Amino acid sequence: RIQNNENPDCYEVAQFDLILYESINFEGIQDLNQCGDFTFNQNFNLNTNTLNIFDFNDEDEIDSITYHLTEQEAINNQNPLNDLVNYSLPIGIDQQTIFVRVQLIGEEEECINLSSFELRLFNVEIANPLPDLVECITDGSETFTFDLTQQNGLILGGNQETVDYSIAYFTSEEDANNGVNPIAEPSEYEAEDESIWVRIDNPTALDFDQECFEIDQFTIEAVQPATVNLDLDPLEECDTNNDNFSSEFDLDALIPIINFLDLEVEISFHLTEEDAASGNSPLASPFQNVTDDVQTIWVRIEDAESGCTQFTTVELITYDTPQTQEVSVLEACAISDTNFAQVFDITEAEEQLLMNVTDSDNINIDYYINEDSAINETTANLINNPDSYLSQTNQDNLEQTVYVRVTNSESPIDCFSLEAITLRVNPLPDFTPPTLLAVCKDDTSGVSGQFASFDLNSKIPEITNNNANLEVSFYLNEDEFEAGNTIENPEDYTNTVNPQSVFVAIESAQTACSTTTNLTLVVSPNPTIPEPEPLVECDPGDNGFAQFDLAAAIEDILANEVEAEISFHETEQQAINNTNPIPIFDDAGNSVLFENENPFTQTLFVRASNTGNSNQLDTNCFVVRPLDLIVEPSPSVTDLEDIVSCDDDSPNGFTAFDLTVNEVLILGEQNPSEVEITYHLTAADAEAGVQQIAVPQNFTNFTNPQEIFVRIESVEGRCSPLENNSFTISVEPRPNIELTASYEYVCADPSDAQEQDNEVATFDLTQKDEEINPDFGDPTTEVRYYASEEDYLAGNFINDPTSFQNTENPQLLIADVVDLTNGCASFTFVEFEFHVHPLPLAAIGNMDGASICVDPLTGELTDPDNLPILDTGLDDVDYEFVWFLDGEELNDETSSSLIAFMPGLYEVEVTDTAYSLKTDCFKTSQAEIIESSAPLFEVNALSSPFDGDHTIEIVNIQGSGDYEFAVDGGAWIPQNNQEQIIVSGLEIGQISVIGRDRNGCGEEIRNVNLIDYPKFFTPNNDGFNDTWNVVGLENQPEANIYIFDRYGKLLKQIKPSGEGWDGTYNGKPMTSNDYWFKVEYISPRTGNKNTFKSNFTLKR
């Protein structure tokens, strides 16, 4: 009924049917819960609730059951979920409401049954691999209190918060799985060495009757550190400039004190505790403190064996050092000319030494003779009497350095300063005792001859040796010297007696040291000589010049005057001044001849000087006299040649000579009309001009040899030379010779071109010398050989008869004998024939270098059926064969060929039996047979595992062959005497190296594993890179490989010998991404267990 309220009487009435349908019992529907690991790959089976619906309803009445993400979609029956068995939550969602729609059979579309349930994902993980905990025991106990909770951060990772999860630690895996008996105080867990299990739970899951947790294991280890010294005494140093700083703190000296010389314990020093804790900024030694007075530095002590680090401190303390001043040199004069020592008061230096020392009451001063003693306070070298110390100076060392040690007596480490003090002993002036000062008597002065004026100062340069630093003064005697009364006018002093001695004092302007000597004054007479006679010489060059022996004239000039010396001068002024004397003796004391400079006549001037006697030195008083030199023209004789003649056919040593053949040499350029030449048998006859040879053109000697003398004189007869006026005539014998000589048969020279020159031989003809020369062995005779009669007549003998080579076969040779001393040849010659026989044409050199293969270890033959054959290629009938191995004859081998049964130098000697009776001609040939073998060698990896770029070395190459190597089928590499062959850029995995003998004696193979991993793999089941594994560890079955996702979750553990990882986890393919791995293996180099971590890429 519907009515109008303002007029109730106005209404309408209608009807409808109400139909009721059965509803679904959703009592069996339940929430679905699942444990997760933050990968959101966990699947929910929604059909679990389908079965639950069926459990509480008649399955036959249900038309459809669908699941939806929203209520509206369930009402509208939109977007039903398809995969109800493997439904996973969206990434990042751990709880979701699912709506279920149930439609009954026969009901209208609008009559539906709706319900919902929750999907919950309780994520939990151990986010990172847990490292073992190693702690050091520092209190001397056997255990350590570990804070296990320091692992919590690694367990939680970035996905889990402490407030949302619970972490507990257990001592067994069973307790961890059951969640019972956790360690009560994991932050203060006292233990020694133990395995710990950790469990992380998602507590929210417990609210829904779900237990979600993960467990892992790690090891704790309490390590005893090395025993060290932590209680260190202060390190003390002296402050050299008293600024409270020192750069000499020897920190390294503390190291053995701390670590007791344990090299496994490393020590470093640091300015701060923080640097010591981190190991940063270690201090170098020696160290300069940066805080004045006392500074504390930190010591870091690392035990390499246990990994423990300990800390302590040490104080650096500086102490003041006396601030001494450098001391000036202490000087004194020597005791005498021979005693160069002196007594010093060294304490005089203390005033200067201590001028900057403020606290002189607290110092000790000691003197030492050397620096080391002063530093080390060696009492044996302590100067006990420094105020009267006798220096150790001598003539060779006039200075001595002593050392003064000034010690701060208040310093606990005896801080001291060291200064060197030089003691210098100045020698007495070095002077030359003056020679006698003499003046000549002046007979024209009218003054008595016993007195004269002396310039005493003229002796100063002699006394001082021109040393301007020496001052010289003169005194009448020593008393006047002591009184200080010098001679007032020393440059014009007249002697009071003759001779007279004056007193001389010499003082050094540099050192003020002085000494004395005496000077003798003498008035000396002049020498007396007569006027010399002129010197006359013949003119040897007919030019007005001659040489005069002035030294020979001295005795005549002196005329018995004694104690006088003669010199010759070219001018009178030179003689007066005694300058430019003419040399008359050389250095050896021989006379030097003077040649006049003006032709025919020249006047020299003779100076006669007084030389004094044993009681009176040279006064040099002198007189000058003129000396005339006169040159008279004379004939000359040139050097004459001896005349030699070979004996005639009656060998008696006598023959006729023409002596006049030398007249051309005798005359030279002289006019024959102006001279007369005669020949004489003796020098006396020639000099006297008597007993001349009557017919010099036909003179027969009567002695052999015989000397002939020549006289040539001017027609005036004044000059006749007596030098170079003889020559010798001699008769030389001819050598003997045998009149016959045997034929010579020789073998042809060995040659590579034997077929072409097999009739040419090189022969030592001197082997026939004994047969031809009756005087064989006499070194004065020689056999000369000629290649033909023409050569003999022309005198063209064979220059080198020791290596004569024939030019025809046979060849006629000629020989004679020559006397080498006189050049005379034998009267006749001898002839003989030279015959050359060819050599056998045998050669085995083509087999030189052939090899015999042997085992490199046993040396036994490896191919005895394939040995080298040495074949001469000749007939066994026409030739004889002798074989040698390394110089030893092989007695049983006489054939033309030979099997080389062992290495060595083989030689065959082949004789042609057709000629052997005459010449024994044979030829040898050699072949070196070498031993060869396959190589023995080692192959090692030079690169480290997982280097990426891999290199191997081939080493320890042994064997007797010539080797080459190939790596993985690559090009052959010759050894070339290398001890090591390096090959780089190799692929990973097993590498095969083949070494072979280039002589064909076998090969060897060695393998080496290069450990590495592929950077990616593509598990697409296409047969390429479908699995991933570490390569090169196939021979290490105990190696382990762990594969993790980027969150550190262990996905797979594999073995290097297995198929590898196929890219799945629990049977499900993993997505394309980077994955991490850890491999535990044994290092091929060290044999130690190593661990390597890195990542690779999975590509799909």
Secondary structure, 3 states (H helix, E strand, C coil): CEECCCCCCCEECCCCCCCCCCCCCCCCCCCEEEEECCCCCCEECCHHHHHHHHHHCCHHHEEEEEEECCHHHHHCCCCCCCCCCCEECCCCCCEEEEEEEEEECCCCCCCCEEEEEEEEEEECCCCCCCCCEEEECCCCCCCEEECHHHHHHHHHCCCCCHHHCEEEEECCHHHHHHCCCCCCCHHHEEECEEEEEEEEECHHHHHHCCCCEEEEEEEEEEECCCCCCCCCCCEEEEECCCCCCCCCECHHHHHHHHHCCCCCEEEEEECCHHHHHHCCCCCCCCECCCCCCEEEEEEEEEECCCCCEEEEEEEEEEEECCCCCCCCCEEEECCCCCCCCCEECHHHHHHHHCCCCCCHHHEEEEEECCHHHHHHCCHHHECCCHHHEECCCCCCCCEEEEEEEEEECCCCCCCEEEEEEEEEEECCCCCCCCCCEEEECCCCCCCCCCCCEECHHHHHHHHHCCCCCEEEEEECCHHHHHHCCCCCCHHHEECCCCCEEEEEEEEECCCCCEEEEEEEEEEECCCCCCCCCCEEEEECCCCCCCEECCHHHHHHHHCCCCCEEEEEECCHHHHHHCCCCCCCECCCCCECCEECCCCCEEEEEEEEEECCECCECCCCCEEEEEEEEEEEECCCCCCCCCEEEECCCCCCCCCEECHHHHHHHHHCCCCHHHEEEEEECCHHHHHHCCCECCCHHHEECCCCCEEEEEEEEECCCCCCCCCCCEEEEEEECCCCCCCCCCCEEEECCCCCCCCCCCCCCEECHHHHHHHHCCCCCCCCEEEEEECCHHHHHHCCCCCCHHHEECCCCCEEEEEEEEECCCCCECCCCEEEEEEEECCCCCCCHHHCCCEEEECCCCCCECCCCCCCEEECCCCCCCEEEEEEECCEEECCCCCCEEECCCCEEEEEEEEECCCCCCCCCEEEEEEEEEEEECCEEEEEECCCCCCCCEEEEEEEEECCCCEEEEECCCCCEECCCCCEEEEEEECCEEEEEEEEECCCCCEEEEEEEECECCCEECCCCCCCCCCECCECCCCCCCCEEEEECCCCCEEEEECCCCCCECCEECCEECCCEEEEEEEEEECCCCCCEEEEEEEEEECC
